[in-house]
Amino acid sequence: MVVVAIIGILMAAGIVAFSNIQKAARDARRKADVDAMGKAKEQFFAESGRYTFHVNGNESTQSYNNGYWSHPITLASFGNAFSAGLPVDPINNATYLYYYNACHGTTCGANGGSRYCISARLEKGKGNCNGASNFSCAWRPPGTGTHYCVSSRQ
C-alpha cells in the first residue's frame, strides 16, 4: 500500500513538471515568433519607410479565427519573410493567439508617423507588456506582464 502511494505521488509530481516544461516551451516559441515578425516589420520599414502596406492606413489582425492573418496584404506588410504564411500560436485559440496592429500617416494621430505592436499572451506570464492597444504596446517592467511584445524601433 505504501509503495502504491509513493508511486502515485511521484507520478503526480512528474505530470506537474512535464506540464510546466510544455508551457515554458510554448512560451519560448511565442517569443521567437514575435521577435521574427518584429524583425520582418523592421526590414519592411527599411525598404518602404512605413510599417503598413497602405501609405495612409492601419492594419489590425489576430492569428485565431481571422482570415486577415493570412490575407495577401497582411503578408505583404511583412515583406518576403513569411511567404509560406505568418506563424500562429502553438495553441491558437481565443485566449492564446498572436495579435498585430500597425498604423501609418494620419491614422496614427494628428502628428502622423508609423508604428506597430505585435503581442502574444504567455502561459507562464513573466512578459514585458500587457498586450496592445491604439497601435502601441502596453509596456510593463520585464517579467511582470501577461504578454510578450515587440514594437516599432524607428
SULFEN-V39090 format. One record per pair of residues at least 12 apart in sequence whose ideal C-beta (glycine too) atoms are under 10 Angstrom apart, sorted by sequence separation. I is the first residue (numbers start at 1). J is the second residue. D is the distance in Angstrom with one decimal. If there is no record, write none. Layout:
# SULFEN-V39090
I,J,D / I,J,D
This chain:
# SULFEN-V39090
59,71,9.3 / 61,73,9.8 / 70,82,9.7 / 74,86,7.2 / 86,98,7.5 / 102,114,7.6 / 103,115,6.3 / 104,116,9.1 / 117,129,8.1 / 119,131,5.3 / 128,140,6.3 / 129,141,10.0 / 137,149,4.0 / 139,151,8.3 / 61,74,5.8 / 102,115,6.8 / 103,116,7.7 / 119,132,4.8 / 127,140,7.2 / 128,141,8.0 / 129,142,9.6 / 136,149,9.4 / 137,150,7.7 / 59,73,7.6 / 60,74,9.8 / 86,100,8.1 / 101,115,9.2 / 102,116,3.6 / 103,117,10.0 / 117,131,8.5 / 118,132,7.7 / 119,133,9.9 / 128,142,5.2 / 130,144,8.9 / 131,145,8.3 / 137,151,4.6 / 59,74,6.4 / 70,85,5.5 / 71,86,9.9 / 101,116,6.7 / 102,117,7.7 / 117,132,3.9 / 127,142,8.2 / 128,143,7.7 / 129,144,9.4 / 130,145,5.1 / 131,146,7.1 / 132,147,8.0 / 136,151,6.8 / 137,152,9.3 / 57,73,9.7 / 69,85,8.2 / 70,86,7.0 / 100,116,7.0 / 101,117,5.9 / 102,118,8.7 / 116,132,8.9 / 117,133,8.3 / 126,142,8.3 / 127,143,7.7 / 128,144,8.2 / 129,145,4.6 / 130,146,5.4 / 131,147,5.0 / 135,151,9.1 / 136,152,8.9 / 69,86,5.9 / 100,117,7.6 / 101,118,8.3 / 117,134,9.0 / 126,143,4.8 / 127,144,7.9 / 128,145,5.3 / 129,146,8.1 / 130,147,6.0 / 132,149,6.5 / 135,152,8.9 / 53,71,9.8 / 59,77,6.1 / 69,87,9.9 / 70,88,9.3 / 99,117,8.0 / 100,118,4.9 / 101,119,8.9 / 117,135,6.5 / 119,137,6.5 / 125,143,8.3 / 126,144,7.6 / 127,145,3.7 / 129,147,5.1 / 131,149,7.5 / 53,72,9.2 / 54,73,7.8 / 69,88,7.4 / 99,118,7.1 / 100,119,8.0 / 115,134,9.7 / 116,135,6.8 / 117,136,5.7 / 118,137,8.4 / 119,138,8.6 / 125,144,8.1 / 126,145,7.7 / 127,146,5.9 / 128,147,7.7 / 129,148,7.2 / 130,149,8.7 / 132,151,8.2 / 53,73,5.0 / 98,118,6.8 / 99,119,5.0 / 115,135,5.5 / 116,136,9.0 / 117,137,4.2 / 125,145,7.4 / 126,146,9.0 / 127,147,4.7 / 128,148,6.1 / 129,149,3.9 / 52,73,9.2 / 53,74,7.6 / 98,119,7.4 / 99,120,7.4 / 114,135,9.4 / 115,136,6.6 / 116,137,9.1 / 117,138,8.5 / 125,146,5.7 / 127,148,4.5 / 128,149,6.1 / 129,150,9.2 / 52,74,10.0 / 53,75,9.1 / 78,100,8.9 / 97,119,9.3 / 98,120,5.2 / 99,121,8.6 / 113,135,9.4 / 115,137,9.4 / 117,139,9.7 / 125,147,9.0 / 126,148,8.8 / 127,149,7.3 / 128,150,8.9 / 129,151,8.5 / 53,76,5.1 / 54,77,8.5 / 63,86,7.0 / 69,92,9.8 / 77,100,8.9 / 97,120,7.5 / 98,121,9.1 / 122,145,8.0 / 123,146,9.9 / 125,148,10.0 / 52,76,10.0 / 53,77,4.0 / 63,87,7.8 / 64,88,7.8 / 96,120,7.6 / 97,121,7.4 / 121,145,9.7 / 122,146,6.7 / 52,77,5.8 / 53,78,9.2 / 61,86,9.0 / 63,88,4.4 / 64,89,7.2 / 77,102,7.1 / 96,121,5.5 / 109,134,8.7 / 121,146,6.1 / 122,147,6.4 / 51,77,7.2 / 62,88,9.8 / 63,89,5.6 / 74,100,7.7 / 95,121,6.6 / 96,122,8.7 / 108,134,9.2 / 109,135,8.8 / 119,145,9.3 / 121,147,5.2 / 122,148,5.7 / 50,77,8.9 / 51,78,9.8 / 62,89,9.3 / 64,91,8.9 / 65,92,8.8 / 77,104,9.7 / 96,123,7.1 / 108,135,6.3 / 119,146,9.5 / 120,147,6.2 / 121,148,8.3 / 48,76,10.0 / 64,92,5.2 / 65,93,8.6 / 69,97,9.0 / 74,102,9.8 / 95,123,9.3 / 107,135,8.0 / 108,136,9.5 / 119,147,4.6 / 120,148,5.4 / 48,77,8.9 / 63,92,5.7 / 64,93,5.9 / 65,94,7.4 / 69,98,7.9 / 118,147,10.0 / 119,148,6.8 / 120,149,7.9 / 33,63,9.4 / 62,92,9.6 / 63,93,9.9 / 64,94,6.0 / 69,99,9.8 / 90,120,9.7 / 91,121,9.4 / 102,132,10.0 / 117,147,9.8 / 118,148,9.2 / 119,149,4.3 / 120,150,9.6 / 48,79,8.5 / 64,95,8.7 / 66,97,8.5 / 69,100,8.2 / 89,120,6.3 / 101,132,5.7 / 103,134,8.6 / 104,135,9.4 / 118,149,6.7 / 119,150,8.1 / 44,76,8.5 / 45,77,9.9 / 47,79,6.7 / 62,94,9.4 / 64,96,8.0 / 65,97,8.4 / 68,100,9.5 / 86,118,9.8 / 89,121,8.2 / 91,123,8.2 / 99,131,7.1 / 100,132,8.1 / 101,133,8.3 / 103,135,4.3 / 117,149,5.8 / 118,150,5.3 / 119,151,9.0 / 44,77,6.2 / 46,79,9.2 / 47,80,9.6 / 63,96,9.2 / 64,97,3.9 / 66,99,9.6 / 87,120,9.7 / 90,123,9.4 / 99,132,5.8 / 101,134,8.4 / 102,135,6.3 / 103,136,9.4 / 117,150,7.5 / 118,151,7.6 / 44,78,6.2 / 45,79,9.3 / 63,97,4.8 / 64,98,8.2 / 99,133,9.9 / 101,135,5.3 / 116,150,8.5 / 117,151,4.7 / 118,152,9.9 / 43,78,8.5 / 44,79,4.2 / 62,97,5.0 / 63,98,4.1 / 64,99,9.1 / 101,136,8.7 / 116,151,6.4 / 117,152,7.8 / 41,77,7.6 / 43,79,5.3 / 44,80,9.1 / 62,98,6.6 / 63,99,7.7 / 101,137,9.7 / 115,151,6.7 / 116,152,5.2 / 40,77,9.0 / 41,78,6.5 / 42,79,9.5 / 43,80,8.6 / 44,81,8.2 / 61,98,9.0 / 62,99,4.8 / 63,100,8.4 / 115,152,4.2 / 116,153,9.8 / 40,78,4.4 / 41,79,8.2 / 43,81,6.7 / 61,99,7.8 / 62,100,7.4 / 114,152,6.9 / 115,153,9.8 / 39,78,9.7 / 40,79,5.6 / 60,99,8.2 / 61,100,5.7 / 62,101,9.2 / 77,116,8.9 / 113,152,8.7 / 115,154,8.4 / 38,78,10.0 / 39,79,9.9 / 40,80,8.5 / 41,81,8.9 / 60,100,7.2 / 61,101,7.7 / 78,118,9.9 / 114,154,7.3 / 37,78,6.6 / 40,81,3.6 / 59,100,7.1 / 60,101,4.1 / 61,102,9.7 / 113,154,9.4 / 36,78,9.5 / 39,81,7.4 / 40,82,6.5 / 59,101,6.6 / 60,102,7.7 / 58,101,7.0 / 59,102,4.9 / 60,103,8.8 / 37,81,8.0 / 58,102,6.4 / 59,103,7.8 / 36,81,7.3 / 37,82,7.7 / 57,102,9.1 / 58,103,4.1 / 59,104,8.9 / 36,82,8.3 / 40,86,8.9 / 57,103,7.6 / 58,104,7.3 / 56,103,9.4 / 57,104,6.5 / 58,105,8.9 / 54,102,9.8 / 56,104,6.4 / 57,105,7.1 / 58,106,9.9 / 59,107,9.6 / 99,147,8.4 / 37,86,6.8 / 52,101,9.8 / 53,102,9.0 / 54,103,9.8 / 55,104,6.9 / 56,105,3.6 / 57,106,9.3 / 58,107,4.3 / 102,151,9.7 / 103,152,9.8 / 36,86,9.5 / 37,87,7.2 / 51,101,9.9 / 52,102,5.0 / 54,104,6.9 / 55,105,6.7 / 56,106,6.2 / 57,107,5.8 / 58,108,7.8 / 99,149,9.1 / 102,152,8.0 / 36,87,7.1 / 51,102,4.5 / 52,103,6.6 / 53,104,9.0 / 54,105,8.4 / 56,107,6.7 / 50,102,8.6 / 51,103,7.8 / 52,104,4.2 / 56,108,9.6 / 33,86,8.5 / 34,87,8.7 / 50,103,9.5 / 51,104,6.1 / 52,105,8.3 / 54,107,8.9 / 33,87,4.2 / 50,104,4.4 / 32,87,8.7 / 33,88,8.3 / 34,89,9.9 / 49,104,9.0 / 50,105,8.0 / 52,107,8.3 / 33,89,7.8 / 48,104,9.5 / 52,108,9.4 / 56,112,8.8 / 60,116,9.9 / 30,87,9.1 / 33,90,8.9 / 45,102,9.9 / 51,108,9.6 / 59,116,8.1 / 60,117,9.9 / 62,119,9.6 / 63,120,8.8 / 29,87,8.4 / 44,102,9.8 / 58,116,9.6 / 30,89,6.4 / 41,100,8.6 / 45,104,9.7 / 29,89,8.5 / 30,90,7.1 / 29,90,5.6 / 30,91,9.4 / 37,98,7.5 / 41,102,7.4 / 28,90,9.9 / 38,100,9.9 / 51,113,9.6 / 52,114,7.0 / 26,89,8.1 / 27,90,9.0 / 37,100,7.1 / 50,113,9.4 / 51,114,4.9 / 52,115,9.6 / 26,90,4.4 / 34,98,6.9 / 50,114,4.7 / 51,115,6.5 / 52,116,7.9 / 25,90,8.3 / 26,91,6.9 / 33,98,6.8 / 34,99,9.7 / 49,114,7.7 / 50,115,9.8 / 51,116,4.5 / 30,96,8.1 / 34,100,9.3 / 48,114,9.5 / 50,116,9.8 / 51,117,10.0 / 23,90,10.0 / 30,97,10.0 / 22,90,9.3 / 30,98,7.7 / 27,96,9.9 / 45,114,7.1 / 26,96,8.0 / 45,115,9.9 / 45,116,8.8 / 44,116,9.7 / 60,132,9.0 / 41,115,9.9 / 42,116,9.5 / 41,116,5.6 / 60,135,8.1 / 41,117,9.9 / 59,135,9.3 / 41,118,7.3 / 58,135,6.7 / 38,116,8.2 / 40,118,9.6 / 37,116,9.3 / 38,117,9.4 / 38,118,5.8 / 37,118,5.0 / 36,118,9.7 / 35,118,9.0 / 37,120,9.5 / 52,135,9.7 / 34,118,5.3 / 51,135,9.1 / 33,118,8.9 / 34,119,7.0 / 34,120,5.2 / 33,120,7.1 / 30,119,9.5 / 31,120,7.5 / 30,120,4.1 / 29,120,9.3 / 30,121,8.1 / 31,122,8.0 / 30,122,6.4 / 27,120,8.5 / 30,123,8.6 / 34,127,10.0 / 26,120,9.8 / 27,121,9.5 / 28,122,9.7 / 27,122,4.7 / 26,122,8.6 / 27,123,5.8 / 31,127,8.7 / 26,123,6.1 / 27,124,5.5 / 30,127,9.2 / 31,128,9.5 / 24,122,9.6 / 25,123,9.9 / 26,124,9.0 / 27,125,8.9 / 23,122,8.6 / 24,123,8.2 / 27,126,8.0 / 23,123,4.2 / 24,124,6.2 / 27,127,8.5 / 51,151,9.8 / 22,123,8.7 / 23,124,5.2 / 51,152,6.0 / 24,126,9.8 / 20,123,9.4 / 51,154,8.2 / 19,123,9.8 / 20,124,7.7 / 50,154,9.5 / 49,154,9.0 / 45,152,7.5 / 42,150,9.2 / 45,153,8.3 / 46,154,8.4 / 41,150,8.1 / 45,154,5.6 / 41,151,9.2 / 42,152,8.0 / 38,149,8.9 / 39,150,8.5 / 41,152,7.4 / 42,153,5.8 / 38,150,3.4 / 41,153,8.8 / 42,154,7.3 / 34,147,9.1 / 35,148,8.6 / 37,150,7.3 / 38,151,7.6 / 41,154,9.7 / 34,148,5.6 / 36,150,9.5 / 38,152,8.7 / 39,153,9.6 / 33,148,9.5 / 34,149,7.1 / 35,150,6.2 / 38,153,7.9 / 32,148,9.9 / 34,150,5.5 / 30,147,9.1 / 31,148,5.1 / 30,148,6.1 / 31,150,9.2 / 28,148,10.0 / 27,148,7.6
